[in-house]
Amino acid sequence: MKRTFLFILIMAAYCFAASGTTFADTYKIEVQNIGDGYYNWYSGPGGDYFTDNSNFIFADYTSSYLGSNERTGYTQYSLAGAPDPSLIDSITLNINLEAKDPYCYGWIRYLPNAATANGHASQRLDGTQAVGTISTSSPIGWVSFDVTDLIKTDLENGLSWAPFSFHGTHSNYAGYRFSSAESGNASYLEFNYTPVPIPGALWLLGSGLVGLVGLRKWQESVDE
C-alpha cells in the first residue's frame, strides 16, 4: 500500500510540474504540382505559354536579335491545414535554389488577400509585397524568407491560398531557377508554432486514474 501511495505522489508531482508546459512544433505545407510553374513572355508580357511540368521554376530575362523573353515563376500554397494564427511564432518560405546567372538579381513577391486564388499557378497572380531577393551572393541550395506577418494576416482573414511570384531584372544574365514540385524538392512554407498547453487539471486527473489502476493491480497481487 505504501508503494502505491508513493507512486501516486510521484505522478501528481510530475503532473503539476508538467502542467502549463508547452513545446514548440513545426508544420510544413509543400507546393503541389499544379501549384507551381512559370510563364514565358516573349517580347514582353502578353503571354506565350505556361508550363507546370518542369523540374524547375525560372525567373529571368534575356534579350537578343530574336526579341526579348521574360520568364516569371508562380507558386501557390494551401493554407487549409495551417496552425491557428494565434499560436504561430514564425512562417518562412523555403525554396531550393538550383542555379543562377553570373550577374543574377531578382526578387520574390507575395499577393496578400488573394480571395480569387484557387491553387493553380496558371492564374499568374503577381505579388505586390516584396519578401526577399535572389542575387549573386545568395547560396545555392535551400534559402528561406520570412513571411510571418503577411500569411498570419491572411489566415486571420480566412484566406485559403498563399500566392507568390518570382521575378528577374530586365537585363541579361540576371536570372535564377529553383526546384519545382515535380523535382522531388518542392518549395514549402514552414510554420513554427506553440501548441495550446494541456491544463494542469487534466494532468492531475490522468495521474489519479493511473494511480487507481496501479492500486487495483497491487491489491490483486496481494489477494493472490
Secondary structure, DSSP 8 states (H G I E B T S, - for coil): -HHHHHHHHHHHHHHHHHTT----EEEEEE--GGGEEEEEEETSSS--EEESSSSEEEEEEEEETTEEEEEEEEEEEE-TT---GGGEEEEEEEEEEEEE-TT-EEEEEE-TT-TT--S-GGG----SEEEEEEETTS-SEEEEEE-HHHHHHHHHTT--EEEEEEEE-SSTT--EEEE-GGGT---EEEEEE------HHHHHHHHHHHHHHHHHHHHHHHH-
